[in-house]
Amino acid sequence: MLSTRILAAFQEHFSATPLLVRAPGRVNLIGEHTDYNNGFVLPAAIDKEIVFAVALNNTSKARLYSYDNKAHCTVELTGLQPGKPHWANYLKGVVAQFQQRGITVPGFDCVFGGNVPIGAGMSSSAAVECGLAFALNELLGTALSRMELARMAQLAEHKFAGVQCGIMDQFASLFGQPNQVVRLDCRSLEYAYFPFDTQACHIVLCNSGVKHSLASSEYNTRRQECEQGVSVLQQYYPEVTSLRDATLSQLETHQAEMSAVVYRRCRYVVEENQRVELACQHLAAGNLVAFGQAMYASHAGLRDDYAVSCSELDVLVEAARALPGVYGARMMGGGFGGCTINLVAPEQVAGFVAAMQAAYQQQLGLKLETYQTTIVGGVSTLEPTSVPA
């Protein structure tokens, strides 16, 4: 058991009795590239997680141990700056966020490790940030809200890992509920839960195993293209401060004033926000078939209008569409690689996995790794389990 292994590793390296915390990764069912356009997303916390063992140590240093890397790092807690090793930056960034709020962070010992696949789009970095933020909040009695912890974890990633992420990943890790997905308004940060029946439907992720080098540069380009569309619309509709405020009719009226590419990018975002709203209605009504159709439409938009898919992801979505028991499939995350997310009837999961692996091997000559996940609650403490001496 993961928590048992992390506790045992802590007891091997340090002497105190630690606080144990689990922080889940996440999936996003629908609502891709909408977060930085102030739109809607529909994530859920999943049963892939990072476990932390943390205890104060009466020094001025943080003594960190990455269980997965089998690596130590000791950090002086004054004048924190990003550096090497890279994995420690996520933790240092969280400490710096407490300090910026005038909270003194004393020395602590920390062992962490988990089973969130790296690079598969399940937000292992957000789980690391949220887990430590939650643990320090508990140990220091600072009584910060979960939303404040999510903001702090997001800023830790901006400032110490150099990734200008939206708040969805950290929010999902902290606010997840069992058997619920959560619709987040990325502008107001208002949120609402919707039931997701994991008895009627399983979530299976198919990892393309590729990450094309386009991802980071194209991400920045997409943001700029969306901003160009907004600047055109703002001349006529001052209330349009982001694509969240735009309508399809407004876009069509002023299509001639945008490049064809900018128009398609904006159209995708406006339609995707509408799909999130409709998808939530389908979930509330228990209509998984209609929800799945929204997922396929999302993928088509990401492929054709937003142009962030790739041949490997497209092959996986089309292969899934042909299989029995599949409600819906789409690429998940920034694009150009990573995973597809698939909703599959429980009795069909084994056949689905076998058929997808065969299709991926046959069509592209590539091996396919899959993950079956369930929806769980957000970051929480764990009861220390007894570990044999």
N, C-alpha and C positions, 0 to 999 in steps of 0.2 A: 504494500500500500504506500502511495506516494508520501502521505503525511508522516508515516512511520519512518520512512527512509530519511526524510528531511530532519525529523527530530533526532534520529540516531546520529546523523552527521553533525548536528549542532552539539550534541552531548560529547561527541568525539573531539571537537575542536574547542569548545568553550565550556564553562563550568556552571553558568546560571540556568535557571528554569525559564524557558522562553515562552513568549506569546506565539501561538500558531495561528496563521491567517491563510485562507485560500482566496485566490483572485482568478476568476474565469476569463478565458478568451471569449470571442464573440463571432457570430455570423450576422450578415445583413440580408434579410429576405428580399427586400426590394427598396429602391431609393438610392441609386448609385450616382456619384458625382453631383448630388444635390446639396450636400452639406455645406460646401463653400459658396454655394449660391443662396444660402439662407433658407433652404427648402426643408423637405421632410425626409426622414429615414425610418426604417423599420427593423432595428437590430434585436438580437436576443443573446443572452449569456449562455455559453455551452459548457459541457462537462469536460473540456480540456482546460487545465488550470495550472497556475503557478502557486506553490505552497511556500510560505515564509515561516521561519523561526527567528524571532527577534527578541532581544533582551538588552536593557541598559547595562553599561559596563563600568561606570564611574571613572571614565577617562575622557579625554577630549577627542578621541578618535573613533571612527566607524571601522570595524573589522568585518569585512565582507567576504563571503565564500560562495562562489557560484558552483552549485552541486553538479550542474550539467557540464560545465567546463572544467571541473576539478581545479579551480583557480582561486587564489586568495588575492585580496586587495585591501590595504590599510589606507584610510583617508583621514587626513587632518581636517576637522570640520570648520576651520576658519578660511576665508578667502577661496571658497570652492570655485573651481574652473573645470570645464571639460578637458579630457585627456585620455590617456591609455590606462587600463584596457577599456575598450569601447563599451563593454557591458556595464561597467561601473557608472557610466555617465547617466544612465536612466535613474539610478539610485541617488547619485549626487544631485541631480536636477531636482528631485523631490525634496531633499533636505534643504536645498537653496530656497525653495518656495516657502517652506516653513519659516526660514530665517527672514525672508523678505516681508513676512507678516509680523515681524518683531518677536517671533517665538524662538527661544533658545533651545537648540537641539543638543542634548548632551551626547557623549559617546555611546555607541551601541554595537552589539554583535548581531550579525545577520547571516543566516544560511538560507538560500532560496534555490528552487529548481522546479521543473514541471514537465508537462507532456503536451504543451501547445506547440504544434509543429512550426518551426521557424520558416518564414518565407512563404507560408501557405495562405496568408491573408486572414488569419484568425486573431491578429492583434496581440501577439505575445508581448510586445513592448508596453502596450497599455496595461496589460495584466501585471507586469513588473512594477510599473509606476503606481498603479492603484493599490496593489498589495502593500507596498512599503508605506504609502501615504496613510492608508487605513491603520496599519500597525502602529505607526508613530502617533497618530491621532489618539489611539487607545492608550498607549503607554504614557503619553505626556498629558492626557486628560484635557486636550485642547478643544474638544466638543465642536469641531468644525463639521458643517453639514456635508452630506455626500456630494451635493452639487459643487460645493467649494473644493472638495477633494478632487473632483473630476476636472475642474478648471486648473487646479494646481498641477495635476498629472499631465494635462495637455501642455501647460507652459513649460514643464520640465522637459517634454519632448521637443518643444520649439527651441528652447535655449541651450540645452545640453546635448541633445541628439541631432539638432539641426534639421528636424522634419516639421514643416509647417502644417501639421495635421488639423483636421476639424476636431470637434469634441465628441463625435459619435462613439469612438472606440472606448474612451475612458468612461463615458456615460453608461454604455452598455455593460461594462465590467462591474460598475458600482450599483446600477439600478436594475439589473436583471431580476426576474421573478420566475419560479418554476412554472413551466407550461404556459408562459405568457410571452408574447413579443411586445415591444414597446415602441410606439410611434413618438419620435422626438421632433419637435419644431426647432430647427437649428438656429432660428432667429430669437424667438422668445424664450427658448429652453423649456417651454411647457411640454408635458408628455402625458400619454395615456396608454394603458395596457389593453391588449386584446388577447383572447384565449387562443392557444395553439395546442390542439389535441395530439399529443405525441403517441397516443394509442392508435389513432387513425392514420397517422402519417409520420414517417421517419425522415430526418434530415441526413442526407448522404453527400459528402463533399468529395469531388474528384479532382485530384491535384494534377494539373497538366505537367508539372515537373519542369516547366520552362519559365524564365523571366527575361523577357527581351529588354535590351538596353534602352529602348525608346521610353520606358515607363516614366522616369523622372522628368526628362525634358518635355515630353508631350503633356504631362500633367500641368506644368507651368503654362504651356501654350494654351491648353484648354481654358484655364482660368482667364487668361488674357482675352481669348476669343469671346467668352461669356461677357466680360466687362465691355468689350467693344459693342456688343449687341445692346447692352443696357444703356450705354452712352447715346446711341441712336434713339432709343425709345424715350429717354429722359427729356429730350428736346420737345417732345409732344405730350408726355405724361410725367410730370414732375414727381408724382407719387411712386414711380417705378425706381426704387433704389437698388434692386437686385432682380434677378430673373424670377425669384419667388413672387414678385408683384405683377409679373407680365402675364398676358393672356395670349392665346394662339391668334385671336383676331387682330390684336395689336401688332404681333409679329408679321402676320400676313399683309397688313396694311402698309407696313414700312419695309417689306422684304427687299424692294428694289434699292433701298439705301444701304443695304448690308451686302457683303460678299456672300456668295452661295455657301461657303464654308461656315461663316459666322451664323447665317440664318439656320443652317442644319444643327449646329451646336446648341443654339438657343431653343430651337423647337424641341430637341430631345429633352432638355432640362424641364421645360414647361410641361411637356407630356408626362415625364417621369413623376413629377410632383402630383399630377392628377392620378397617375397609376397607384401611388402610395395611398392616396385617399380612398380610391375604389377598392384596393386590396384589403384595407382595414374593414370596409363594409362587408366584403366577401368572408373574411375571417369571422366577423361577428355573427354572420348568418350560417357559418359552418360550411361554406361552399368552397371546398378545396379545388374543384375543377376550375372555377372562375378565377381563383387566386393564381393557379398555375398558368392560366392563359395570360395573366398580367405579367408573370415572370418571363414567359417567352417573348412578349411584346417589349419588355425591358431589354432583353438581350438583343433583339433586332435593332432597337434604337441605339444601343451601345455599339453595335457592330456597324450599322449603316450611317447613322447621323453623327454620333459622337466619335466614331472611329477609334475606339480603344480596345477592341477585341483583337484576336489573332487566330490563325488557322487552327491551332491546337484547341483553343477554347470553343471555336465554332464546331469542330468535329465532335467534341464531347457533348455539346448541347443537341446537335442533330442526332447523334447516336442515342441519347436519352429519350428524345421525343418519340422514337419508334418502339420503345419498350413498354411492355404491360405494367400497369401499376404506377406509372410515372405521371404525377400531376403537373409538374412544371420544372424547368431548369433554366439557369442563366449563369453568365459569368458573374463573379463576385469580387469586388475590390477595385483597385486602380486600373487594372487591365494589363494587356500585353503579356499575360501569363497568370500564374496562380491557380485558383480553384474555380470550378463551377459548383453551384449549390443546387441540389436536386431534392424534390419532395417525392417520396416513394411510399407506396402502401407497404405496411410491415411485412406481409407475407411474400412480397415480391423482392425484398431487399437482396437476398442471397443471389437470386437469378440476375438482378440488375447489376450487381457488382461484377459477377462473372462475365456477363455480356459486354459490359463497358470495358473491362480489361481486354477482352478478346478484340473488340472493335478498335480500340486505341492501338493495340499491337498490329492489327491487320492493316489499318489505314495509314498509320504514321511510323510504325516500327518502334513505338515507344512503350515502356512499361508504365502502368497506371497505379498510383497509390490512392486508396480511398479511406475516408474516415466516416464512421457513423457517430452521430452526436445526438445528445438530448439537451433540452432547454432547462437550465438550472437557475438558482438564485444568484444574486450578485455577491460581491466581496463580503466575507464573514470570518469570524473567528472559528477555530476548531478546538474541540476538547483534546488536550494532550493524551495521546494513546500510550499505553504502557509499552515500553520498548525493552526487550530482553537485554540484560547486561552483557 
